[in-house]
Structure formats: C-alpha cells, structure tokens
Amino acid sequence: TDIRHTFGASAVADLPFGKGKRWAQTGFPSKLAGGWQLSAIVTAHSGLPFTATASTATLNAPFSSQFADCIGAPQQTGNIYQWYNKSTFAAPSAGRFGTCGTNNLSGPGLLSANLGVNRNFHITERFTLALRADMFNSANTPHHVLGNTSISAGTFMQAVGILNTGVDGIEQRAVRLSLRLGW
C-alpha cells in the first residue's frame, strides 16, 4: 500500500488584536477581538494503489489471485465513472496469469482541510471559559475510492465509492461547536 505522495501541514496563529498585539490594544475592541486563535490542518495524498484483477475460473490454481491482462499502457482519465480507460485491460487466456502487476495502478487522491477558531475567556483567576468552533472537510469535497477492480464487474474502474476519512467516518463537511468551563 504505497501512497507515493503525501503532504500534511498544520498551523496555529494568534489574531493580531488585543493587549500586546498590533491592533485594537485597549478598550472594548481589545476585549472583543483579542485572544482569538485560528488553526488549520491540510492533508493531501495521491491515490491508494490497487490491482486490476480477473476471474480465477480458468486459472486452475486454488487460493490464487488472477491479474487482468494489460494490453496497453494504462491511461488514467480522471473521470470517476471510468478512472482508467477500460480498453487497455482484458481477461487473460485460460491457464495463465494476467500481465498487470500487483498494486501498480493508483486510485483517486485526497485533499482535505480542517479549520478551527478558539478563544479562552478568563472569568476569574480560577475560572476559564473556552469557546471553540471546528470545521472538518471545509471545502465539502468528496474523497472518492475505487469500488470493484475486477474486469468482469459492471462497475470496473468506477471511483464512485466514498473513502470515509472524515470525523467519525462522515465524509461531508461537519461543524463542531464546544464550550468548556475550566477551573
């Protein structure tokens, strides 16, 4: 499962408002706009590797897997309804293994950004109120995954499945608000 390219970055930044900051250093604007933090986590990676397979019915090799035949260089289309050009794959002839290798093709990649904003309010010396808002998969983009990789399947090379990498396996945009009293 070699994911060839992976990128991850995170950042936390204080907004430049409030006491000791560049803008709105005093008064009501300082109390309202000061102390806020923004955070972001960005993840991107190339697609998961997969193998084009075929039926093992003519192989006569129990417990073996059958590769498809690659009759040309696989051409990635990028269309989720035909991720690779199907015409470059064929069923191998009876009694032999196919020519496509193991995990030599890649499915759709992933790009996701999670954003957050938070602020701590000091009520007294002992009590602190923390307000936080998080947005997961902020662009609300689906992360597709290939379904059936067998050339005999009607859905061969269709990437209409969803990877479910989001919070609690939920792929669509999710917003979480929290309020916490600390002492």
Backbone bond lengths (Angstrom), bond angles and torsions (degrees), N, CA, C in turn:
res aa  C-N    CA-C-N  psi(-1)  N-CA   C-N-CA  omega(-1)  CA-C   N-CA-C  phi
1 T - - - 1.454 - - 1.528 109.89 -
2 D 1.301 115.58 67.20 1.456 123.01 -178.77 1.525 110.22 -86.10
3 I 1.316 116.64 105.71 1.461 120.80 172.65 1.529 105.47 -90.63
4 R 1.317 116.09 107.54 1.470 121.53 -168.14 1.521 115.02 -63.33
5 H 1.301 117.78 -40.64 1.460 120.21 -177.24 1.528 109.16 -125.77
6 T 1.316 115.60 127.11 1.456 121.20 178.66 1.522 109.21 -136.10
7 F 1.320 115.61 135.89 1.460 120.92 178.02 1.523 108.20 -136.19
8 G 1.298 116.04 133.79 1.454 121.41 175.50 1.518 109.62 -141.99
9 A 1.304 116.64 136.87 1.461 120.54 179.24 1.523 108.95 -145.84
10 S 1.311 114.61 145.76 1.460 119.71 175.27 1.519 108.51 -136.48
11 A 1.315 115.33 151.33 1.461 120.10 -179.43 1.524 109.22 -149.41
12 V 1.310 115.33 145.60 1.461 122.80 173.57 1.523 106.28 -131.60
13 A 1.319 116.63 129.92 1.459 120.23 -177.79 1.522 110.39 -136.53
14 D 1.325 116.04 134.38 1.458 121.72 172.93 1.516 108.51 -80.86
15 L 1.329 116.70 136.72 1.464 119.34 175.42 1.527 109.08 -71.99
16 P 1.343 118.45 146.66 1.472 121.61 -173.70 1.523 114.15 -82.77
17 F 1.329 117.43 42.62 1.455 121.63 -179.72 1.518 109.24 -123.92
18 G 1.331 116.65 146.92 1.455 121.27 175.01 1.519 112.72 108.92
19 K 1.316 114.59 -177.51 1.467 122.66 -176.89 1.537 110.37 -58.47
20 G 1.336 114.79 127.69 1.456 121.23 178.92 1.520 114.23 79.73
21 K 1.322 118.58 4.17 1.473 122.72 179.89 1.519 109.39 -106.37
22 R 1.302 116.47 -179.41 1.461 121.63 -173.88 1.537 112.88 -72.17
23 W 1.334 118.79 -40.98 1.463 121.81 -174.98 1.529 111.10 -122.03
24 A 1.316 115.28 158.75 1.466 124.13 176.95 1.531 110.76 47.39
25 Q 1.318 116.48 60.95 1.462 121.21 -173.54 1.527 113.80 -82.82
26 T 1.332 117.12 -19.46 1.467 119.09 -176.81 1.523 110.63 -137.21
27 G 1.334 114.55 167.39 1.457 121.43 173.45 1.523 114.07 74.36
28 F 1.343 113.58 -163.04 1.466 120.80 -177.67 1.536 112.75 -61.43
29 P 1.353 120.07 -42.37 1.470 119.39 177.73 1.530 112.57 -58.85
30 S 1.323 117.49 -35.06 1.459 121.31 177.92 1.521 110.90 -64.79
31 K 1.323 116.12 -42.74 1.470 120.30 -179.42 1.525 111.78 -69.81
32 L 1.330 117.06 -34.68 1.455 121.08 -177.54 1.538 112.10 -78.55
33 A 1.324 117.09 -46.35 1.467 120.66 -173.21 1.520 113.77 -96.74
34 G 1.317 118.46 -12.71 1.466 120.63 -176.19 1.518 113.24 -79.94
35 G 1.314 115.76 151.32 1.455 122.18 173.14 1.521 116.52 86.20
36 W 1.317 118.73 3.59 1.460 121.07 -179.13 1.524 110.32 -83.19
37 Q 1.310 116.06 144.24 1.467 122.67 176.19 1.519 109.42 -124.93
38 L 1.325 116.13 141.88 1.457 122.82 173.07 1.521 107.83 -109.17
39 S 1.330 117.04 144.96 1.457 120.59 176.54 1.525 109.21 -138.45
40 A 1.318 115.61 153.04 1.464 121.08 179.69 1.522 109.29 -148.61
41 I 1.320 115.39 143.80 1.459 122.76 171.99 1.521 106.26 -130.34
42 V 1.332 115.89 122.01 1.463 121.56 179.32 1.520 108.30 -116.03
43 T 1.324 115.83 131.95 1.458 121.95 179.05 1.520 108.48 -129.07
44 A 1.332 116.24 134.98 1.462 121.41 175.87 1.527 108.06 -145.35
45 H 1.303 115.65 138.40 1.464 118.48 172.47 1.519 110.59 -153.98
46 S 1.325 114.49 156.81 1.452 119.91 177.20 1.524 108.70 -71.26
47 G 1.316 115.68 173.11 1.457 120.72 -173.11 1.518 114.90 -68.89
48 L 1.321 114.32 158.47 1.459 120.85 177.08 1.528 109.18 -71.68
49 P 1.325 117.51 139.43 1.470 119.83 179.71 1.532 110.85 -72.47
50 F 1.325 115.46 151.25 1.456 120.61 176.71 1.517 109.90 -150.48
51 T 1.329 115.54 168.21 1.458 123.04 -178.38 1.517 108.81 -118.73
52 A 1.334 117.24 131.41 1.464 120.80 172.77 1.521 107.06 -76.64
53 T 1.328 116.83 123.11 1.463 121.19 -174.53 1.529 111.10 -115.18
54 A 1.328 114.65 169.56 1.464 121.59 177.69 1.525 107.91 -139.93
55 S 1.307 116.32 171.20 1.458 122.42 179.38 1.528 110.12 -65.52
56 T 1.319 116.91 141.68 1.472 121.66 179.02 1.524 112.00 -93.22
57 A 1.337 117.83 7.76 1.463 121.35 -174.64 1.529 112.67 -60.21
58 T 1.318 119.42 -37.41 1.468 121.46 -177.44 1.520 112.74 -95.40
59 L 1.308 118.07 2.58 1.464 121.22 -175.16 1.528 112.52 -79.94
60 N 1.329 118.02 -33.17 1.460 123.61 -177.72 1.527 111.39 55.51
61 A 1.320 115.55 44.21 1.469 121.95 178.18 1.531 106.89 -138.92
62 P 1.338 117.09 91.09 1.465 120.49 -177.37 1.525 112.51 -55.75
63 F 1.313 115.41 143.96 1.470 124.54 178.05 1.528 112.84 63.20
64 S 1.306 118.29 21.12 1.459 122.14 176.80 1.518 109.35 -108.01
65 S 1.294 116.13 153.76 1.455 121.82 175.59 1.518 108.41 -100.11
66 Q 1.306 115.16 152.28 1.455 120.26 -179.04 1.521 109.59 -116.12
67 F 1.321 116.37 128.31 1.456 121.78 174.31 1.525 108.96 -84.38
68 A 1.320 115.83 157.29 1.459 120.57 170.48 1.525 107.89 -79.10
69 D 1.313 117.00 164.09 1.460 121.37 172.29 1.521 108.55 -87.84
70 C 1.307 116.90 130.73 1.468 121.56 173.26 1.525 106.11 -93.64
71 I 1.333 117.27 106.48 1.460 121.03 -176.72 1.524 112.03 -93.21
72 G 1.306 115.97 5.10 1.455 123.44 176.39 1.510 107.85 -168.44
73 A 1.308 116.61 173.33 1.465 119.74 177.66 1.529 108.49 -67.71
74 P 1.347 118.51 123.89 1.466 120.10 179.26 1.525 111.10 -57.55
75 Q 1.325 115.35 130.02 1.466 121.56 -177.46 1.521 108.98 -111.36
76 Q 1.335 115.42 113.29 1.459 120.13 179.70 1.517 109.27 -77.74
77 T 1.335 116.20 129.40 1.464 120.51 -179.11 1.522 112.10 -96.79
78 G 1.357 117.02 -28.63 1.457 120.49 -177.54 1.515 113.29 82.72
79 N 1.320 118.17 -2.69 1.463 123.11 178.15 1.519 107.84 -87.15
80 I 1.321 118.05 128.70 1.466 119.85 -175.88 1.529 112.35 -66.70
81 Y 1.325 118.57 -17.74 1.462 120.95 178.77 1.529 111.87 -88.89
82 Q 1.315 117.95 -10.20 1.465 123.21 173.01 1.522 106.79 -158.79
83 W 1.341 116.43 83.51 1.456 122.02 -172.83 1.525 111.98 -62.53
84 Y 1.324 117.22 -40.87 1.465 123.12 171.72 1.519 107.23 -120.65
85 N 1.317 116.28 153.79 1.460 121.76 176.50 1.526 108.34 -64.91
86 K 1.322 117.17 117.66 1.468 121.72 -175.50 1.524 112.92 -67.14
87 S 1.316 117.35 -21.94 1.465 120.12 -176.27 1.530 112.88 -70.36
88 T 1.320 118.45 -10.07 1.464 120.63 178.80 1.529 112.35 -92.06
89 F 1.343 117.43 6.64 1.459 122.55 179.14 1.527 109.69 -123.99
90 A 1.324 116.05 146.02 1.471 121.01 178.90 1.521 109.32 -148.68
91 A 1.339 115.29 163.92 1.464 120.58 175.98 1.532 108.63 -77.38
92 P 1.319 118.14 136.04 1.463 119.85 177.79 1.527 111.12 -70.77
93 S 1.319 115.86 154.03 1.464 119.32 178.26 1.527 109.69 -68.29
94 A 1.315 116.17 160.50 1.462 122.22 -174.67 1.535 111.78 -58.94
95 G 1.339 115.03 137.85 1.452 121.38 173.18 1.517 116.09 83.96
96 R 1.323 119.06 6.98 1.468 119.52 178.11 1.526 110.63 -137.83
97 F 1.325 114.90 155.73 1.454 120.97 178.01 1.526 109.50 -77.35
98 G 1.328 116.37 152.51 1.462 121.33 177.21 1.520 111.55 -73.29
99 T 1.307 116.12 168.74 1.468 121.77 -174.65 1.525 114.87 -96.04
100 C 1.322 118.21 -13.20 1.467 119.43 177.42 1.527 108.70 -72.99
101 G 1.287 117.81 135.81 1.461 122.25 -176.65 1.519 113.09 -82.54
102 T 1.321 114.05 178.30 1.462 121.86 179.62 1.520 110.65 -79.75
103 N 1.320 116.28 129.82 1.466 122.87 175.00 1.528 113.77 49.39
104 N 1.323 117.50 39.80 1.461 119.93 179.94 1.531 113.19 -97.83
105 L 1.322 117.25 0.61 1.460 122.13 177.42 1.530 108.87 -115.97
106 S 1.334 116.34 155.03 1.469 120.41 -178.45 1.513 111.24 -121.64
107 G 1.322 114.75 138.05 1.463 121.22 176.07 1.521 110.99 -82.27
108 P 1.325 117.34 -169.23 1.464 121.89 -179.60 1.529 112.22 -64.68
109 G 1.295 116.17 145.45 1.463 122.20 177.37 1.520 111.54 -81.30
110 L 1.317 115.25 -175.90 1.463 121.46 -176.57 1.524 109.30 -136.60
111 L 1.308 115.93 139.58 1.464 123.06 171.79 1.515 106.91 -139.39
112 S 1.320 116.45 122.85 1.463 120.52 -177.36 1.521 109.80 -142.43
113 A 1.322 116.00 142.95 1.459 121.62 176.85 1.527 109.41 -132.32
114 N 1.312 115.79 127.68 1.463 122.68 175.55 1.521 107.97 -111.37
115 L 1.324 116.93 133.34 1.462 121.82 -176.48 1.527 110.06 -122.29
116 G 1.313 116.34 152.35 1.458 120.49 178.97 1.515 111.58 -149.67
117 V 1.326 115.10 155.48 1.463 122.26 174.51 1.527 106.63 -140.66
118 N 1.323 115.99 137.55 1.462 118.43 179.86 1.524 111.27 -148.46
119 R 1.337 113.78 160.06 1.463 120.36 178.17 1.512 108.67 -153.70
120 N 1.332 115.34 139.25 1.462 122.27 174.00 1.525 108.37 -103.45
121 F 1.330 116.11 129.07 1.452 122.43 177.01 1.522 107.27 -108.01
122 H 1.314 117.59 120.61 1.460 122.29 178.81 1.530 108.08 -88.29
123 I 1.335 115.74 104.98 1.461 121.34 -177.29 1.525 109.42 -77.24
124 T 1.299 115.98 -52.86 1.455 122.61 173.20 1.519 106.45 -134.54
125 E 1.324 116.12 -175.02 1.457 119.20 178.53 1.528 110.99 -64.01
126 R 1.325 115.89 -28.65 1.455 120.48 -176.09 1.531 113.34 -96.59
127 F 1.327 118.67 -33.17 1.462 122.57 -173.09 1.527 111.42 -102.94
128 T 1.330 114.98 135.06 1.464 122.23 176.89 1.521 108.56 -130.89
129 L 1.304 116.57 136.26 1.460 122.39 176.76 1.526 107.43 -110.55
130 A 1.330 116.56 123.86 1.467 121.40 -178.90 1.518 109.25 -109.62
131 L 1.325 116.89 126.87 1.459 123.82 177.04 1.517 107.27 -112.45
132 R 1.330 116.63 131.55 1.463 120.59 -177.99 1.524 109.52 -142.76
133 A 1.347 115.71 138.65 1.466 122.55 173.41 1.526 107.57 -129.41
134 D 1.322 116.07 128.53 1.465 121.64 179.27 1.522 109.30 -123.40
135 M 1.324 116.24 142.38 1.455 122.26 175.59 1.520 107.89 -125.26
136 F 1.323 116.41 116.25 1.451 122.19 -179.87 1.521 109.44 -98.40
137 N 1.343 116.94 140.76 1.469 123.26 -174.15 1.525 109.14 51.85
138 S 1.320 115.31 58.74 1.469 121.87 -171.81 1.528 113.60 -59.15
139 A 1.326 119.07 -29.42 1.464 120.83 178.65 1.528 111.67 -83.46
140 N 1.339 116.96 -6.37 1.459 123.02 179.71 1.528 112.17 55.57
141 T 1.328 116.41 43.30 1.458 121.15 179.71 1.521 110.16 -97.41
142 P 1.333 117.35 135.11 1.463 119.20 176.97 1.522 110.33 -74.10
143 H 1.307 116.23 147.03 1.456 121.91 178.07 1.522 107.07 -109.76
144 H 1.317 115.52 99.35 1.457 122.07 -173.24 1.523 111.99 -76.52
145 V 1.334 114.82 154.65 1.457 122.32 176.92 1.525 107.51 -142.66
146 L 1.324 115.56 147.29 1.462 119.72 178.37 1.515 110.67 -69.06
147 G 1.303 116.06 143.25 1.454 121.08 177.59 1.517 110.18 -91.21
148 N 1.307 116.17 -101.13 1.459 122.04 -175.90 1.525 109.90 -85.47
149 T 1.322 117.47 128.02 1.474 121.67 -178.73 1.518 112.03 -105.45
150 S 1.330 117.72 13.26 1.461 121.72 178.44 1.528 109.87 -90.02
151 I 1.332 117.12 131.28 1.472 120.36 -177.29 1.517 112.78 -64.29
152 S 1.327 118.18 -17.81 1.469 120.66 179.65 1.529 112.34 -85.68
153 A 1.311 118.34 -7.38 1.467 121.66 -179.28 1.521 110.58 -83.44
154 G 1.311 115.75 145.31 1.461 120.54 177.54 1.518 112.70 -67.38
155 T 1.325 117.50 -22.23 1.468 121.82 -179.64 1.529 111.79 -101.86
156 F 1.329 117.26 20.86 1.465 121.70 179.59 1.527 110.51 -56.16
157 M 1.309 116.23 129.62 1.475 125.47 178.45 1.522 113.94 66.88
158 Q 1.320 118.30 21.23 1.456 120.83 174.48 1.522 108.92 -97.10
159 A 1.315 116.12 127.79 1.467 122.33 -179.38 1.518 109.55 -105.75
160 V 1.320 116.29 55.07 1.457 119.79 -177.55 1.520 112.57 -96.90
161 G 1.331 117.42 -4.84 1.459 120.31 175.21 1.521 110.67 -75.05
162 I 1.326 116.40 161.48 1.460 121.97 179.97 1.518 108.68 -112.99
163 L 1.334 116.78 135.73 1.461 123.61 -173.29 1.524 113.30 -70.22
164 N 1.325 118.47 -27.13 1.464 123.04 -178.97 1.523 112.98 57.90
165 T 1.307 115.94 55.34 1.456 121.53 178.62 1.517 112.33 -97.07
166 G 1.312 117.19 -2.04 1.457 120.41 -175.14 1.521 113.51 -75.52
167 V 1.301 115.24 -172.15 1.462 122.50 -179.85 1.522 108.76 -63.97
168 D 1.310 116.86 127.22 1.464 123.35 -179.80 1.524 112.40 55.24
169 G 1.340 117.50 29.28 1.460 120.88 178.72 1.513 114.17 75.70
170 I 1.320 117.63 10.48 1.462 122.11 179.25 1.517 107.58 -97.42
171 E 1.317 116.55 120.85 1.452 120.63 -172.17 1.525 113.74 -85.14
172 Q 1.318 119.16 -31.72 1.454 119.61 -176.92 1.529 110.81 -70.69
173 R 1.318 114.99 168.56 1.465 120.29 179.99 1.524 109.48 -55.89
174 A 1.314 115.09 136.52 1.467 120.36 177.56 1.525 108.11 -131.73
175 V 1.324 116.15 139.23 1.461 121.73 178.82 1.526 107.50 -119.27
176 R 1.327 114.88 132.99 1.459 120.27 178.96 1.522 108.18 -124.34
177 L 1.323 116.24 128.23 1.466 122.63 176.51 1.525 107.51 -112.88
178 S 1.312 116.32 137.70 1.469 118.83 178.25 1.518 110.24 -141.02
179 L 1.314 113.70 149.03 1.454 122.31 177.54 1.522 105.41 -135.59
180 R 1.332 116.88 125.67 1.462 120.79 -175.46 1.519 110.02 -132.36
181 L 1.327 114.71 132.94 1.458 121.06 176.69 1.512 107.64 -101.66
182 G 1.301 116.80 122.17 1.455 121.44 179.74 1.525 110.90 -114.71
183 W 1.348 115.38 144.58 1.460 120.00 177.61 1.494 111.18 -144.50
